[in-house]
Amino acid sequence: MYKKIGIVVADTEEFMPLLDYALNSDGEKTEIFSRPAVIFKINNTDIVAVNCGIGKVNASAVTAKLISDGCDAILNYGLSGGIEGFVSGGLSVPTSYLEHDFDLTVLGYKPCEKPNQKYIYETDKALLDILKELFKDAVFGCAVCGDRFISSKKDSDFLKDTFGAVTCDMETGAIASVCDMAKVPFASLRRVSDGADEEAADSYSAMNNNGGNNPLVDAFLTFLNKIS
């Protein structure tokens, strides 16, 4: 389906299960933009996965690099805060993305609105259809992204009420923005680690540090094999 797929993963603990899989499949460790990366194949598709680091700048820089290196699709996975309809440990498939911390409201713009450009991005339809087929029990909806870990109910209620968000994270909106500019398909698969509330830090840390990424990567590999 694609010749070369780029995978952007923020956190080291999130990246490790995929790295282990790739190395066990004759993958090769390397660096891209000074970030840990691994190159491997699934069927006849070249896969380049990069541990970009947390946050929008890291994610968007690596995404742009992967696209410039010839990737014809970009994927992402990771842990997310759950805002609406979430079940801890459940899967979420974003259908749209925006940057909740982009704010020019003082100048008369809507929250997250970027002047004279698109600011709400969509998951590629063909990829989304496959995700819907594979993960019927996942929560589908808007993923909001910002350079801040959401850890209060007041903030998560704002994101739900303002943007209709179902999950929050720190990378997807930035990746989606770059892919939209480059006209490259993008999709993400997330696992809910916490409720984006006052207990979020402890819940996230417990899942991230205790093998909680393994079920997510297993699900992601099912998807990756389907499209390769």
Secondary structure, DSSP 4 states (H G I P E B T S, - for coil): --SEEEEEE--HHHHHHHHHHHHTTT-EEEEETTEEEEEEEETTEEEEEEE--SSHHHHHHHHHHHHHTT-SEEEEEEEEEE-SS--TT-EEEEEEEEETT---GGGTPPTT--TTS---EE--HHHHHHHHHH-TTSEEEEEEE-SS----HHHHHHHHHHH-EEEEESSHHHHHHHHHHHT--EEEEEEEEE-SSTTHHHHHHHHHHTTTTHHHHHHHHHHHHHH-
